[in-house]
Amino acid sequence: MSEILPPKTCTIDRLITKEEDVEKVMRGEKTATRRNGRYADIGEIMELRGHRFEVYNVYQQPLGELTDEAVQSEGYESLDSYKNYILSMHAGMPWLPQMKVWVHEFRAV
């Protein structure tokens, strides 16, 4: 039985908005994105440049559990490169290992 998720905090059209990230999705290098809130339901379709992607998994994960393998699905080579990117986007934000983020995994349909 699947877990009941809390209400979304944003809409799927805001899930991936940075041009750099859109490019990674188009090249197949990015198959997941982590956000502070929940932006999509499982089964929901995201459209980018006329291509459709289905969100097939949504779950919470503490930052402290991220691995190099996990951030490769985000399109980054290592945890350090991902962490540097996130901290550059959110000036003054601390990297707290216990802080939970929402993982949205998707695939082309």
N, C-alpha and C positions, 0 to 999 in steps of 0.2 A: 504494500500500500504506500502511495507516495505521500510525502510530507505536505501538510497544508501550509502554504506560504502566506506571509502577511501581505496586505495591500501594496501595490506598486507605489513608489514615491515619485516616479517620473514616467515618461512614455518611451516606447521603443525607438521612436525616431530620434531621440536624444542619446541613444546608447553609444553610437560611434559617430562623432562629428568632426574630429580633427582629420585634416587631409592626409597627414602622414599615416594615421591609423586606417583610413579608408583604403589607401594604397596597399598597405600590408594585407588587408582582407582580400582585396582583388587579386593579389599575388598568391594567396593561400598561406601566407606566413602568420596570419593572426586568426585564430579560431576561438578565442575567448577574450572577454574583457571584464575587468573588475571595477566596480563602482561602489561608492558609499551607500547608495540606495538600490532598491530593486526597480529595474527599468523594463522588465519583460516577464511574461508568463511562459512556461514551457509550452511549446507548440506555436508560439507567436512568430510571425514573419517580419523580418527586417528587410527593407529594400535599400540598396546602395547602388547608384548609377544604373538602375534598371535590372540589377541582379537581385535575386531573392535568397535570403538566408534564414533558416529555421533555428530558433533557440530550442535546444533539446535538453538542456540541463541548467538549473539555477539553484545555487546553494551558497551558504555563508562559509567564509574561511578566515581565520586569523592571519594577519600579516606575517606573524612568526612562523607559520607553517608553509610559507612559500618556498619553493625550491627552484633551482635553475630549470629543471624540467617543466615546472608549472608556468614559469614566465616565458618559456619558449612558445607556449600557446598564445601568448600576448604579442609575440613577434620580437622578443628580446633574447639576446644570447645568454645573459646571466642575470642572476638576482640583483647584483650590483648595478648593472646598466638599467634595469627596470626601476629599481629604487631611486636612482639618480634622476630618471625621467619624471617619476611621480613627484618627487620633492621639488623639482624645478617648476612643475605645473602649479603647485600649491605652496607658495612662499610662506615660510614660517610654520608649516605643518610638521609636527614631529612624526617619526616613524615608530609607532608603538606596536610591538609584537602581539599584544593582546587585542588590538583593534581589529574588528571583523569587517570584511568587505563582502559584497555580493559578487559572486562569480556567475557570468552568463556565458555558456558555451553554445556555439552555433556552427552550422554547416550549410553549404550551398544546397539549394533545392532546385 
